């Protein structure tokens, strides 16, 4: 996975928007104003930070060296993923999608319905 593919996958999520509140080098992907992914897409070492259920976050960190506690984020709820080729692309896509789902699940029902989101 490269930066172009990561950006496209994040923006593929219904209602996703890309913003740059921390400067032009850090892409923040949001749905209904809530962050679900953060990435320095132009960085030499590509990575993405995503929300995660706390127990799963710990299990992923213990299983994959490329997954670490969220950099400058709440380490209980966020993981940072190094996209260095050591993880399958599908796992990265799944973790971005899980983060999106976690954020959307906490939105008001009306917003979830507008997004066409259904729990999986």
C-alpha positions as CSV (number, residue, x, y, z in Angstrom):
1,X,0.0,0.0,0.0
2,X,1.3,3.5,-0.8
3,X,0.1,7.0,0.2
4,X,-2.3,7.3,-2.8
5,X,-4.0,4.0,-2.0
6,X,-4.2,4.8,1.7
7,X,-5.8,8.2,0.9
8,X,-8.2,6.6,-1.5
9,X,-9.3,4.0,1.0
10,X,-9.9,6.5,3.7
11,X,-11.9,8.7,1.4
12,X,-13.9,5.7,0.1
13,X,-15.7,5.5,3.5
14,X,-19.2,7.1,3.3
15,X,-19.2,10.8,4.3
16,X,-15.4,10.8,4.8
17,X,-13.6,14.1,4.4
18,X,-9.9,15.0,4.3
19,X,-8.7,18.0,6.3
20,X,-5.4,19.5,7.3
21,X,-5.9,21.2,10.7
22,X,-2.4,20.5,11.9
23,X,-0.7,21.8,8.7
24,X,-0.3,20.7,5.1
25,X,1.8,17.7,6.0
26,X,-0.8,15.8,8.1
27,X,-4.0,14.5,6.6
28,X,-6.8,14.1,9.0
29,X,-9.7,11.9,7.8
30,X,-13.1,12.7,9.4
31,X,-16.7,11.6,9.3
32,X,-19.3,14.0,10.6
33,X,-16.5,16.1,12.1
34,X,-15.0,13.1,14.0
35,X,-11.5,11.8,13.3
36,X,-11.1,8.2,12.2
37,X,-7.6,8.3,10.7
38,X,-4.5,10.5,10.7
39,X,-1.5,10.2,8.3
40,X,1.5,12.0,7.2
41,X,1.0,10.9,3.6
42,X,4.1,12.6,2.2
43,X,6.4,11.3,4.9
44,X,9.2,8.9,3.9
45,X,8.0,6.4,6.4
46,X,4.3,6.0,5.6
47,X,1.9,5.3,8.5
48,X,-1.6,5.9,9.7
49,X,-3.1,6.2,13.1
50,X,-6.6,4.7,13.7
51,X,-9.1,4.3,16.5
52,X,-9.4,0.8,18.0
53,X,-11.3,-1.0,20.7
54,X,-8.9,-1.0,23.7
55,X,-8.6,-4.8,24.1
56,X,-8.1,-5.3,20.4
57,X,-5.6,-2.5,20.3
58,X,-3.4,-4.3,22.8
59,X,-3.7,-7.6,21.0
60,X,-2.7,-6.1,17.7
61,X,0.4,-4.4,19.3
62,X,1.4,-7.8,20.8
63,X,1.0,-9.5,17.5
64,X,2.4,-7.1,15.0
65,X,5.6,-5.1,15.6
66,X,4.4,-2.5,12.9
67,X,1.5,-1.6,15.2
68,X,2.3,0.6,18.2
69,X,0.4,2.8,20.6
70,X,-1.0,5.9,18.9
71,X,1.6,8.5,18.4
72,X,0.6,11.7,20.3
73,X,-2.9,10.2,20.8
74,X,-4.8,8.4,23.6
75,X,-2.8,5.2,23.6
76,X,-5.8,3.2,25.0
77,X,-8.0,4.0,22.0
78,X,-5.5,4.7,19.1
79,X,-2.9,2.6,17.3
80,X,-0.3,3.8,14.9
81,X,0.4,1.5,12.0
82,X,3.7,1.6,10.0
83,X,3.0,0.8,6.4
84,X,6.3,-0.7,5.7
85,X,5.3,-3.8,3.8
86,X,5.3,-6.0,6.9
87,X,1.5,-6.1,7.2
88,X,-0.9,-7.3,4.6
89,X,-2.6,-4.4,2.8
90,X,-6.0,-6.0,3.6
91,X,-5.2,-5.8,7.3
92,X,-4.4,-2.0,7.0
93,X,-7.7,-1.5,5.0
94,X,-9.6,-3.5,7.7
95,X,-8.1,-1.4,10.5
96,X,-9.0,1.9,8.8
97,X,-12.5,0.6,8.2
98,X,-12.9,-0.6,11.8
99,X,-11.8,2.8,13.0
100,X,-14.4,4.4,10.7
101,X,-17.1,2.0,12.0
102,X,-16.1,2.7,15.6
103,X,-16.5,6.5,15.1
104,X,-19.8,6.2,13.1
105,X,-21.3,3.8,15.7
106,X,-21.1,6.6,18.3
107,X,-22.8,9.2,16.0
108,X,-26.5,10.0,16.4
109,X,-28.9,7.5,14.7
110,X,-30.0,10.2,12.2
111,X,-26.4,10.7,11.1
112,X,-25.7,7.0,10.8
113,X,-28.9,6.6,8.7
114,X,-27.8,9.5,6.5
115,X,-24.5,7.8,5.9
116,X,-26.2,4.5,5.1
117,X,-24.2,2.8,7.8
118,X,-25.4,-0.4,9.3
119,X,-23.5,-2.3,12.0
120,X,-21.6,-5.3,10.9
